[in-house]
Amino acid sequence: MKRVLGLDVGDRRIGVAISDELGIAARGLFTLERTNTKSDTQKILDVVKENECSAVVVGLPLNLSGQDSVQTEKVRAFAQKLENKFASNAMGGVPVVLYDERFTTRIAERELEAAGASRRQRKEAVDRQAAVLILEDWMRARAV
């Protein structure tokens, strides 16, 4: 199995994580400060190429009821633009998978706080850690 990229897409930042080649564990790569969609999708495309990723898992922020929100629609639109970027760069075989990410940011914040991270450190790492949680949960669900 090739590596898989995990994304926690927000309005200001995108947390980026990557799996190991066995699809067992994930680690945070970096947090991308958003500039514009074209630049953001290009950076992700570059990471996918560099790491020979077979898929990209994008966290989908559904409401507690499972319904879409304004942020859900923004993430769906970003995922579509990412798919279009892949297709226009001869990478149409790399699927962009939307995966329910309810509570991942809150869990990531609690994990970082429990690890003793300062408020500043938590702010810098929370999106990346949320991406790790999204990716690991997706891998566990696929293993069942």
C-alpha positions as CSV (number, residue, x, y, z in Angstrom):
1,M,0.0,0.0,0.0
2,K,1.2,3.5,-0.8
3,R,1.1,6.4,1.6
4,V,-2.2,8.3,2.1
5,L,-2.4,12.0,2.9
6,G,-4.8,13.4,5.5
7,L,-6.1,16.9,5.5
8,D,-8.0,19.0,8.1
9,V,-9.2,22.0,6.0
10,G,-10.0,25.2,7.7
11,D,-10.5,28.8,6.6
12,R,-7.0,29.9,7.7
13,R,-5.0,26.7,7.9
14,I,-4.8,23.2,6.6
15,G,-3.4,20.5,8.8
16,V,-1.5,17.9,6.8
17,A,-0.7,14.3,7.9
18,I,0.7,11.3,6.1
19,S,0.4,7.6,6.7
20,D,3.2,5.0,6.8
21,E,3.4,2.7,3.8
22,L,1.6,-0.1,5.7
23,G,-1.4,2.1,6.4
24,I,-1.2,1.6,10.2
25,A,0.0,4.9,11.6
26,A,0.0,8.5,10.7
27,R,2.2,11.4,11.6
28,G,1.7,15.1,11.2
29,L,3.7,16.7,8.3
30,F,3.0,20.4,8.6
31,T,0.3,23.1,8.9
32,L,-0.3,25.0,5.7
33,E,-1.2,28.7,6.2
34,R,-3.9,29.3,3.6
35,T,-3.2,31.9,0.9
36,N,-5.6,31.1,-1.9
37,T,-7.1,27.9,-3.3
38,K,-4.9,27.7,-6.3
39,S,-1.7,27.9,-4.2
40,D,-3.1,25.7,-1.5
41,T,-4.1,22.9,-3.9
42,Q,-0.7,23.2,-5.7
43,K,1.2,22.7,-2.4
44,I,-0.9,19.6,-1.7
45,L,-0.4,18.3,-5.2
46,D,3.4,18.7,-4.7
47,V,3.3,16.8,-1.4
48,V,1.2,14.0,-3.0
49,K,3.7,13.7,-5.9
50,E,6.7,13.8,-3.6
51,N,5.4,11.1,-1.3
52,E,3.7,9.0,-4.1
53,C,0.4,9.1,-2.2
54,S,-2.4,6.8,-3.4
55,A,-5.2,8.9,-1.9
56,V,-6.1,12.1,0.0
57,V,-8.5,11.9,2.9
58,V,-10.2,15.2,3.6
59,G,-12.0,15.7,6.9
60,L,-15.6,16.6,6.4
61,P,-16.9,18.8,9.3
62,L,-20.6,17.7,9.6
63,N,-22.9,19.0,12.3
64,L,-23.7,16.8,15.3
65,S,-26.9,15.8,13.5
66,G,-24.8,14.7,10.5
67,Q,-26.1,17.5,8.4
68,D,-24.0,19.9,6.3
69,S,-23.0,23.3,7.6
70,V,-21.5,26.3,5.9
71,Q,-18.0,24.9,6.7
72,T,-19.0,21.5,5.3
73,E,-19.9,23.2,1.9
74,K,-16.5,25.1,1.9
75,V,-14.6,21.8,2.5
76,R,-16.6,20.0,-0.2
77,A,-15.8,22.8,-2.6
78,F,-12.1,22.7,-1.7
79,A,-12.0,18.9,-2.2
80,Q,-13.6,19.3,-5.6
81,K,-11.0,21.9,-6.6
82,L,-8.3,19.5,-5.4
83,E,-9.7,16.7,-7.5
84,N,-9.8,19.1,-10.5
85,K,-6.1,20.0,-9.8
86,F,-5.2,16.4,-9.8
87,A,-7.0,15.7,-13.0
88,S,-5.4,18.6,-14.8
89,N,-2.0,17.4,-13.7
90,A,-2.4,13.8,-14.9
91,M,-3.0,12.6,-11.4
92,G,-6.7,11.8,-11.8
93,G,-6.1,8.3,-10.4
94,V,-5.5,9.8,-6.9
95,P,-8.9,9.8,-5.2
96,V,-10.0,12.6,-2.8
97,V,-12.0,11.0,-0.1
98,L,-14.3,12.9,2.2
99,Y,-14.4,11.5,5.7
100,D,-16.5,12.5,8.8
101,E,-14.3,14.4,11.1
102,R,-16.7,15.4,13.9
103,F,-14.8,16.2,17.2
104,T,-11.3,15.7,15.8
105,T,-10.2,19.3,16.5
106,R,-11.6,19.1,20.0
107,I,-9.9,15.8,20.6
108,A,-6.6,17.1,19.2
109,E,-6.8,20.1,21.5
110,R,-7.3,17.9,24.5
111,E,-4.5,15.5,23.5
112,L,-2.1,18.4,23.1
113,E,-3.2,20.0,26.4
114,A,-2.8,16.6,28.2
115,A,0.8,16.4,26.7
116,G,1.6,19.7,28.4
117,A,1.7,21.8,25.3
118,S,1.4,25.5,25.9
119,R,-1.5,27.5,24.5
120,R,0.8,28.8,21.7
121,Q,2.1,25.3,20.9
122,R,-1.5,24.0,20.8
123,K,-2.5,26.7,18.4
124,E,0.4,25.8,16.1
125,A,-0.2,22.1,16.2
126,V,-3.9,21.5,16.5
127,D,-4.7,21.4,12.8
128,R,-1.9,19.0,12.1
129,Q,-2.9,16.8,15.0
130,A,-6.5,16.8,13.8
131,A,-5.3,15.7,10.4
132,V,-3.5,12.8,12.0
133,L,-6.7,11.8,13.9
134,I,-8.8,12.0,10.7
135,L,-6.3,9.8,8.8
136,E,-5.9,7.2,11.5
137,D,-9.7,6.9,12.0
138,W,-10.1,6.5,8.2
139,M,-7.4,3.8,8.1
140,R,-9.0,1.9,11.1
141,A,-12.4,2.0,9.4
142,R,-10.9,0.6,6.2
143,A,-9.1,-2.2,8.1
144,V,-12.4,-3.6,9.5
